[in-house]
Amino acid sequence: MTVPKLRSRNYPPEHGILVPVEHQGRVIRDLLATTAMRPSDADYLAGLLLTNDTRSLYSHGSRQLRHYLENLNNGNVNPEPDVRVIASDGATAVVDGDGGLGYLACRVGMEQVLERTRSLGVGACSTGHHFHIGSAGIWSRLAVEQGYVGMAMSAHRNHLDPGSSVVGVMSSSPLSIGFPSGDQPPFILDMGGVILPGRQDLMEEMPHSFFKALGVSAAVQILSGILTGIYRTSVVPPESKWVANQGAFLCAWDVGRFMDLGEFTAEMDRFIADARAMQPLPGLDRAELPGGMEWQWEKENRERGIPLGDAHRQELEELAGEAGVDCGYDQYEETRF
């Protein structure tokens, strides 16, 4: 699928090589093995980053490796966290990430959410005292795979400057909502919190849009930041040994508690197919709802190999050189496009 390169969105690169999924997975795992992470945790994280690469979500795939390795190796992030459920009541739970990567806290958090959703029809969990959770869509998809509606969001500590515009409340805090389907791509909204650029001319032209964007971003920060306790003194340096500047709010609903799952997914297929048959947005060659392009790219890339752009390849090779790892990408030069 040929699409223009719109800003602030992941796309397959225009030039690069095709790397088999298994090989890219080994590169990611070998790099994570240079940290003090537990092997099982490194395997888990490598699998998530690799899956995002297959979906061409590179910004939240292997392009995060430098960020993670630097913070794990310089003592900002706990490489071996003791992730714990510190509160549990009915449909809800609270997870402490012990200063580690947010992936490990969210793994436990989603286990709690899905367990409760199976038994009660709904489940929710807050996680805190951890680092980056990656793409919010990782966690909503876990619910969707079970036939549930899933929602995930995350926030980092955002200290507001009274001398700046209230537009500064809008942050990169992500939000994802996912719905299961049948034969059509699942609906997976996976977006950053900054919906509009803070330009004065746009504010004057579309004030209502800015009020709505401000509200959405603030609500995400309240649910996945304030409610998760990321501003508590006990989790902020110097009292905390770790940066641990993020929290997450995760939840799911069992579609079958509202209507038959088969009926729902059939209706979702009709809705999504009808939307895909419409005219695309200006500059795009096909109409897709959120998650549609990633669904198609993953299918293609698992068969032919992951398109690895030249700049992305260079980043990984430089990082590997510093860590004493061999990427072995030269053997795939014949796949250059």
Disulfide bonds with the S-S distance in Angstrom:
none
